[in-house]
Amino acid sequence: MNVDALIIGGGLCGITTAHRLAKRGCSVVLVEASEDIGTGANYANGAMLVPSQTAPWNSPGILATLLRSLVTQNPTVRIKPKAIPTLLKWGLYFLKNSKPHLHELHRRQLLELALFSMDVFEDYYKGYADQFDAKKCGTIKIYRDQSSLEAQIRSNRHLSEVGLDWEVLTPDQTVEAEPHLQALAPQLAGGIRFSADVVADSRKFCQLLRDDLVASGQKIHVNCQANELLMSGDRVIGARTTIGDIRAKNTILALGANTRKLAPKDARSILMRPVKGYSVTYDTTGVNDLPSYPIIDEGMHVGIVPINGKLRAVGIAEFAGHDDTLSPKITRQLDRLTKSVYPNLAQTIDCCKREPWTGFRPMSADGLPYIGATSSKGLWVNTGHGHLGWTLATGSAELLADLILDKPTALDASTYAVTRSH
Ligand SMILES: Cc1cc2nc3c(=O)[nH]c(=O)nc-3n(C[C@H](O)[C@H](O)[C@H](O)COP(=O)(O)OP(=O)(O)OC[C@H]3O[C@@H](n4cnc5c(N)ncnc54)[C@H](O)[C@@H]3O)c2cc1C
């Protein structure tokens, strides 16, 4: 078989790439190591598409935050000592890119990609919103101190410049918008509502695209791991997988946090590390009065999102290498954070079935994803979307499809090139 494209990895980046290529008439094969599509970093993620939140995590005060986390009890940023040696080179570039002008530049570049993604996403929203619980409800960010609220207001200027709506809310208006925050009102400095943000179930979205691809005759192999790339001279011509060799004109690496493991030497310039995150989904079936807005508590670094008739708390950044152990201590920390935002819902939540989960954000050192060609002919990547993979998935896939098909791109693709300097 010699198909147009072999996509390795069936997370958000892989399945959207396959779908955008198939829509253009390409034949695609996608291989996924686990038992289904969409079981990686997106499985129980924050479910928010947030063009309003495109700041890379290495903001100008990041070093102080990291140092503080070493001495704080129950920090939301954690570093496992055994992971430190793997972080040295990446960490230097991560800190270098926290300089204010670089951080601002990357935030704007991510916003550009997020806006493009929201355009591409609109097609899916129009056709299938109810099949993946998508809602254009916006998000509300809450602030417990005046100075952080004011800092956010100052930094929202770039959103206004591109026409994204945001609105400052007094504590009373915040509670009026989301009455479940009533008990928190005395502690609130205020909130900001970002009306362009969307909530949607990324796992169901992956499954929707999977079914559409299969229905149109494309091939998806689950429980199929790619173990090495097949070369012909300096050209990548497919991959050796657990079900045999698959040959393709183009091979796309979309293995999330594992991408570097399969990349040939030249593509290892990809500076990316896994940053482990956690969520706890409370099965609130039968509770008829749930919050209607996703709430992001800036100071506590937690998001609490109503999704699918359930409530999901999401947060924590842990540098633990590829160790995917689900720490009960950390999931209990998320329970406490949920209670600190919704003290009145706490009793209901206490009685709910809860599903804890952990996943790896594939985090680049400069905060930008890697989308495009590698220096091996026929080999492409779509990875490194960190905490914004759902927000950026559809636009990244469209951009890569344009590059592969040698079409003009809607954005300057060199920004996200594998070969960019960090
Ligand atoms: C806790 C948490 C909350 C988040 N919340 C949000 C949010 O609210 N909004 C947002 O925009 N983003 C969010 N994200 C980020 C987003 O979920 C990720 O950026 C995105 O899912 C990454 O997708 P991916 O396809 O690159 O990686 P993955 O989803 O990890 O996909 C990679 C796939 O490759 C497969 N694979 C690996 N090795 C092989 C191999 N050798 N052969 C075959 N297959 C292989 C894996 O099994 C996996 O399925 C969150 C992430 C986390 C962890």
The ligand as an SDF file (V2000), in Angstrom:
LIG
                    3D

 53 58  0  0  0  0  0  0  0  0999 V2000
   -4.8940   18.2290   32.2430 C   0  0  0  0  0  0  0  0  0  0  0  0
   -4.9460   18.8190   30.8660 C   0  0  0  0  0  0  0  0  0  0  0  0
   -5.8980   19.7930   30.5690 C   0  0  0  0  0  0  0  0  0  0  0  0
   -5.9380   20.3800   29.3080 C   0  0  0  0  0  0  0  0  0  0  0  0
   -6.9030   21.2840   29.0190 N   0  0  0  0  0  0  0  0  0  0  0  0
   -6.9640   21.8800   27.7960 C   0  0  0  0  0  0  0  0  0  0  0  0
   -7.9650   22.8220   27.4730 C   0  0  0  0  0  0  0  0  0  0  0  0
   -8.8930   23.0760   28.2470 O   0  0  0  0  0  0  0  0  0  0  0  0
   -7.9150   23.4620   26.2680 N   0  0  0  0  0  0  0  0  0  0  0  0
   -6.9130   23.1990   25.3680 C   0  0  0  0  0  0  0  0  0  0  0  0
   -6.8810   23.8310   24.3160 O   0  0  0  0  0  0  0  0  0  0  0  0
   -5.9780   22.2490   25.6140 N   0  0  0  0  0  0  0  0  0  0  0  0
   -5.9620   21.5920   26.8070 C   0  0  0  0  0  0  0  0  0  0  0  0
   -5.0190   20.6570   27.0850 N   0  0  0  0  0  0  0  0  0  0  0  0
   -3.9920   20.3720   26.0750 C   0  0  0  0  0  0  0  0  0  0  0  0
   -4.4470   19.3790   25.0190 C   0  0  0  0  0  0  0  0  0  0  0  0
   -5.2800   18.3900   25.5750 O   0  0  0  0  0  0  0  0  0  0  0  0
   -3.1890   18.7480   24.3850 C   0  0  0  0  0  0  0  0  0  0  0  0
   -2.3480   19.7800   23.9020 O   0  0  0  0  0  0  0  0  0  0  0  0
   -3.5550   17.8560   23.2150 C   0  0  0  0  0  0  0  0  0  0  0  0
   -4.4550   16.8620   23.6290 O   0  0  0  0  0  0  0  0  0  0  0  0
   -2.3060   17.2020   22.6400 C   0  0  0  0  0  0  0  0  0  0  0  0
   -2.7240   16.4100   21.5530 O   0  0  0  0  0  0  0  0  0  0  0  0
   -1.6910   15.5180   20.7460 P   0  0  0  0  0  0  0  0  0  0  0  0
   -2.4420   14.8870   19.6590 O   0  0  0  0  0  0  0  0  0  0  0  0
   -0.4860   16.3260   20.4150 O   0  0  0  0  0  0  0  0  0  0  0  0
   -1.1600   14.4570   21.8170 O   0  0  0  0  0  0  0  0  0  0  0  0
   -1.9070   13.1230   22.4020 P   0  0  0  0  0  0  0  0  0  0  0  0
   -3.3410   13.3890   22.6510 O   0  0  0  0  0  0  0  0  0  0  0  0
   -1.1000   12.6470   23.5520 O   0  0  0  0  0  0  0  0  0  0  0  0
   -1.8340   12.1350   21.1920 O   0  0  0  0  0  0  0  0  0  0  0  0
   -0.6820   11.4260   20.8450 C   0  0  0  0  0  0  0  0  0  0  0  0
   -1.1210   10.0200   20.4970 C   0  0  0  0  0  0  0  0  0  0  0  0
   -0.0240    9.3160   19.9450 O   0  0  0  0  0  0  0  0  0  0  0  0
   -0.0970    7.9880   20.3750 C   0  0  0  0  0  0  0  0  0  0  0  0
    1.2280    7.3940   20.2350 N   0  0  0  0  0  0  0  0  0  0  0  0
    2.3320    7.6360   20.9830 C   0  0  0  0  0  0  0  0  0  0  0  0
    3.3690    6.9070   20.5550 N   0  0  0  0  0  0  0  0  0  0  0  0
    2.8990    6.1900   19.4900 C   0  0  0  0  0  0  0  0  0  0  0  0
    3.5240    5.2570   18.6020 C   0  0  0  0  0  0  0  0  0  0  0  0
    4.8300    4.9250   18.7000 N   0  0  0  0  0  0  0  0  0  0  0  0
    2.7660    4.7120   17.6190 N   0  0  0  0  0  0  0  0  0  0  0  0
    1.4440    5.0370   17.4910 C   0  0  0  0  0  0  0  0  0  0  0  0
    0.8130    5.9280   18.3050 N   0  0  0  0  0  0  0  0  0  0  0  0
    1.5490    6.4880   19.2920 C   0  0  0  0  0  0  0  0  0  0  0  0
   -0.5570    8.0990   21.8140 C   0  0  0  0  0  0  0  0  0  0  0  0
   -1.1260    6.8800   22.2650 O   0  0  0  0  0  0  0  0  0  0  0  0
   -1.5700    9.2270   21.7240 C   0  0  0  0  0  0  0  0  0  0  0  0
   -2.8830    8.7700   21.5200 O   0  0  0  0  0  0  0  0  0  0  0  0
   -4.9790   20.0050   28.3350 C   0  0  0  0  0  0  0  0  0  0  0  0
   -4.0530   19.0040   28.6120 C   0  0  0  0  0  0  0  0  0  0  0  0
   -4.0290   18.4030   29.8610 C   0  0  0  0  0  0  0  0  0  0  0  0
   -3.0390   17.3020   30.1350 C   0  0  0  0  0  0  0  0  0  0  0  0
  1  2  1  0
  2  3  1  0
  2 52  2  0
  3  4  2  0
  4  5  1  0
  4 50  1  0
  5  6  2  0
  6  7  1  0
  6 13  1  0
  7  8  2  0
  7  9  1  0
  9 10  1  0
 10 11  2  0
 10 12  1  0
 12 13  2  0
 13 14  1  0
 14 15  1  0
 14 50  1  0
 15 16  1  0
 16 17  1  0
 16 18  1  0
 18 19  1  0
 18 20  1  0
 20 21  1  0
 20 22  1  0
 22 23  1  0
 23 24  1  0
 24 25  2  0
 24 26  1  0
 24 27  1  0
 27 28  1  0
 28 29  2  0
 28 30  1  0
 28 31  1  0
 31 32  1  0
 32 33  1  0
 33 34  1  0
 33 48  1  0
 34 35  1  0
 35 36  1  0
 35 46  1  0
 36 37  1  0
 36 45  1  0
 37 38  2  0
 38 39  1  0
 39 40  1  0
 39 45  2  0
 40 41  1  0
 40 42  2  0
 42 43  1  0
 43 44  2  0
 44 45  1  0
 46 47  1  0
 46 48  1  0
 48 49  1  0
 50 51  2  0
 51 52  1  0
 52 53  1  0
M  END
$$$$
